[in-house]
Amino acid sequence: MRVRSKDGTEIYYEVYGDPAARPQLLFVHGIGGDLDAWQFVREPLLAAGYSALALDLRGHGYSGHPRRAARYAAARMVEDIAAVAKTAAGPVVVVGHSGGAVLAESFAIAYPELVDRLILIAGSYGPPHYMRHKLLRALSNIAITVGGFISPPARAPWHSPYPPGKHHQEIEVRGLARTMWHNSLASYLYFSRELLQVDLADHLGTIAAPTLLLVGEKDGIYPVEISKLMHQKIPNSTLKIIPQANHVLPLNNPAEVAEAIKEFLRH
């Protein structure tokens, strides 16, 4: 299915289960992913009677791939989530992973009336710890600007294959390169730049929805200390740490993630 975001960008999304079943979950993937990245988490939740929606963020999968950098502003991507959420029968449980968790937080702050509950998986309130130095961020901004300028347009809509049982490293160079070849290097670069600029630390206390924070004990992208700090700042939040897990929880630990979500929704 497709819906137009506020700026006219076409957003692709899918609906699973009975849309009337409540609560309904809305899955938001991270950089370089697509809605299929949730398949192993989604299946046990659907089997438990929940319904769900999942979208391809702009510049990813089957959604529109704008060429202009300004179209990848975080506010525009939050509007993408809102456009899909408004197709639901009522407030949704927003589930975000990695960069998608950062956008999910922003969505919960901007559109509290559309959020029933919030689930942040391997998320953060700002850029990765290794990119917080101003000089590194400035150099990255230059590289992103150049890379986006020379990037060819998207070749064809593409969803990455996610083989069952495969253990995913935190940075899958071959998989990202293949996905960018089909989709667009520029879209991923511009999304990355937005995440380097977002800082929600002073806004976490305004999140009203009950919130579950899930993080892997061995997360090297957004270490567990970040989720602990978010837990302190978000008023009605629960923190669960998955032992020995890395950043890629939806693909490497789907059973634990699904069970944690079900337990959270039961209370």
C-alpha positions in Angstrom: 0.0 0.0 0.0 1.1 3.6 -0.5 0.4 6.9 1.1 1.7 10.4 0.4 3.7 12.2 3.1 3.2 15.8 3.9 5.7 17.0 1.2 4.3 14.7 -1.4 6.9 11.9 -1.1 5.2 8.5 -1.7 5.6 6.1 1.3 5.2 2.4 0.9 3.8 0.4 3.8 2.2 -3.0 4.5 -0.5 -4.1 6.8 -0.5 -7.4 8.6 -3.2 -9.2 10.5 -6.7 -7.9 11.3 -6.4 -4.1 11.3 -9.2 -4.0 13.9 -7.1 -6.0 16.4 -5.8 -3.7 19.1 -3.2 -2.7 19.9 -1.7 -2.3 16.4 2.0 -2.0 16.1 3.9 0.3 13.6 7.5 -0.8 12.8 10.2 1.7 11.8 13.5 0.4 10.5 16.9 2.0 10.6 19.4 3.2 8.0 19.9 0.8 5.1 17.0 -1.4 6.2 13.4 -1.9 5.0 10.2 -3.2 6.4 11.3 -6.8 5.8 14.0 -6.4 8.5 11.1 -6.9 11.0 9.8 -10.2 9.6 11.2 -12.5 12.3 9.9 -10.3 15.1 6.6 -9.6 13.3 5.6 -13.3 12.8 5.4 -14.4 16.5 3.5 -11.2 17.3 0.9 -11.8 14.5 0.6 -15.4 15.8 -0.2 -14.0 19.2 -3.1 -12.0 17.8 -1.6 -8.5 17.3 -1.9 -6.6 14.0 0.8 -4.4 12.5 1.9 -1.9 10.0 5.5 -1.4 8.7 6.8 1.2 6.3 9.8 1.8 4.1 11.3 5.1 5.1 11.9 7.6 2.2 15.0 6.7 0.3 14.6 3.0 1.2 12.9 0.0 -0.3 9.7 0.7 -2.3 9.2 4.3 -1.0 10.1 7.4 -3.0 13.7 8.4 -3.3 13.9 12.2 -3.4 17.2 13.6 -4.8 17.4 16.8 -2.7 19.1 16.6 0.7 16.5 18.8 2.3 13.9 16.2 1.7 15.7 13.9 4.2 15.4 16.2 7.1 14.4 14.3 10.3 11.1 16.3 10.4 10.2 15.0 7.0 10.8 11.4 8.0 8.8 11.9 11.1 6.0 13.1 8.8 6.3 9.8 6.9 5.7 7.8 10.1 2.7 10.1 10.8 1.2 9.5 7.3 1.2 5.8 7.9 0.1 6.0 11.5 -3.0 8.0 10.4 -4.1 5.1 8.3 -4.7 3.1 11.5 -8.0 3.0 13.4 -6.4 4.6 16.5 -3.2 5.3 18.3 -0.4 2.8 17.5 2.4 1.1 19.3 5.5 2.5 17.6 8.5 0.2 17.4 11.7 1.6 16.1 15.2 0.1 15.7 18.5 2.0 15.7 18.0 5.2 13.6 14.4 4.2 13.4 14.2 4.4 17.2 15.5 7.9 17.1 12.8 8.8 14.6 10.2 7.0 16.7 11.2 9.1 19.7 10.8 12.3 17.6 7.4 11.0 16.4 6.2 10.4 20.0 7.3 13.9 20.9 5.7 15.6 17.9 2.5 13.4 17.6 1.7 12.1 21.2 -2.0 11.7 20.2 -1.0 9.0 17.7 1.1 7.0 20.1 -0.3 4.3 22.4 3.0 3.0 23.5 6.6 3.3 22.4 9.2 0.6 22.0 12.8 1.7 21.3 15.2 -1.1 20.2 19.0 -0.4 20.3 18.2 3.3 20.1 19.7 6.6 21.2 18.8 10.3 21.7 21.6 11.6 19.5 24.5 10.6 17.3 26.7 7.5 18.0 29.2 8.0 20.7 32.1 7.9 18.3 30.6 10.7 16.2 30.1 13.2 19.0 33.4 15.1 18.3 32.7 18.3 16.4 35.6 17.9 14.0 34.6 14.4 13.1 31.0 15.5 12.5 32.2 18.4 10.3 34.4 16.1 8.2 31.5 13.7 7.9 29.2 16.5 6.7 31.7 17.4 4.0 32.0 13.7 2.9 28.2 13.3 2.9 27.7 16.4 0.8 30.2 15.2 -1.8 28.9 11.7 -1.8 25.3 12.8 -2.2 26.2 15.0 -5.1 28.0 12.3 -7.1 25.5 9.6 -6.1 23.6 8.1 -9.1 19.7 8.1 -8.9 18.0 5.0 -7.4 18.1 2.1 -9.9 15.1 0.0 -8.8 13.0 -0.6 -5.7 14.7 -3.2 -3.5 14.2 -5.1 -0.3 17.3 -6.7 1.2 17.2 -10.5 1.7 17.4 -11.6 5.3 18.3 -15.3 5.4 16.8 -17.1 8.4 19.3 -18.0 11.1 22.1 -15.7 9.8 24.0 -13.9 12.5 24.4 -10.3 11.4 27.4 -8.2 12.3 26.8 -4.6 13.5 28.0 -3.2 10.2 27.4 -5.5 7.2 29.6 -3.9 4.5 28.6 -6.2 1.7 24.9 -6.1 2.4 24.9 -2.3 2.7 26.8 -1.9 -0.5 24.4 -4.2 -2.4 21.4 -2.4 -1.0 22.8 1.0 -1.8 23.6 -0.1 -5.4 19.9 -1.0 -5.9 18.5 2.0 -4.0 20.5 5.1 -3.4 23.8 6.0 -1.8 22.6 9.6 -1.4 19.5 8.6 0.6 21.5 6.7 3.2 24.1 9.5 3.4 21.5 12.2 4.0 19.7 10.0 6.6 23.0 9.5 8.4 23.7 13.2 8.4 20.3 13.8 10.0 21.1 11.4 12.8 24.4 13.2 13.4 22.5 16.4 14.0 19.6 15.1 16.1 19.8 15.7 19.9 16.7 14.8 21.9 18.3 14.7 25.3 16.4 17.7 26.6 13.1 16.4 25.2 13.0 12.8 26.5 11.2 13.9 29.6 8.2 15.0 27.5 7.5 11.5 26.2 4.2 10.6 27.7 3.6 7.2 26.3 4.7 4.1 28.3 8.0 3.2 26.8 10.1 0.0 26.5 13.8 0.3 26.0 15.5 -2.9 24.6 19.2 -3.0 24.1 21.9 -5.6 23.5 24.5 -6.1 26.2 27.3 -5.9 23.6 25.8 -3.1 21.4 28.7 -1.3 19.8 26.7 1.3 17.9 24.5 2.7 20.7 26.0 1.1 23.9 23.9 0.0 26.8 24.8 3.1 28.8 22.8 5.2 26.4 19.6 3.2 27.0 20.2 3.4 30.7 20.4 7.2 30.5 17.2 7.3 28.4 15.5 5.1 31.0 16.3 7.7 33.6 15.0 10.6 31.5 11.8 9.0 30.0 9.2 9.1 32.8 7.2 5.9 32.3 9.9 3.6 30.9 11.1 0.1 31.3 14.6 -1.1 30.4 15.4 -4.6 29.3 19.0 -5.7 28.4 19.4 -8.8 26.2 22.6 -10.7 27.3 25.4 -11.1 24.8 23.4 -9.4 22.0 24.8 -6.9 19.6 23.1 -3.9 17.9 21.1 -6.0 15.3 18.4 -7.3 17.7 15.5 -7.7 15.3 17.5 -10.1 13.1 19.8 -11.8 15.6 17.4 -12.1 18.6 13.9 -11.9 17.2 12.4 -14.4 19.7 13.7 -12.4 22.7 12.5 -9.1 21.1 9.0 -10.5 20.4 8.7 -12.0 23.8 9.8 -8.7 25.5 7.2 -6.8 23.4 4.4 -9.2 24.3 5.3 -9.0 28.0 5.3 -5.2 27.8 2.0 -5.0 26.0 0.3 -7.4 28.5 0.8 -4.9 31.4 
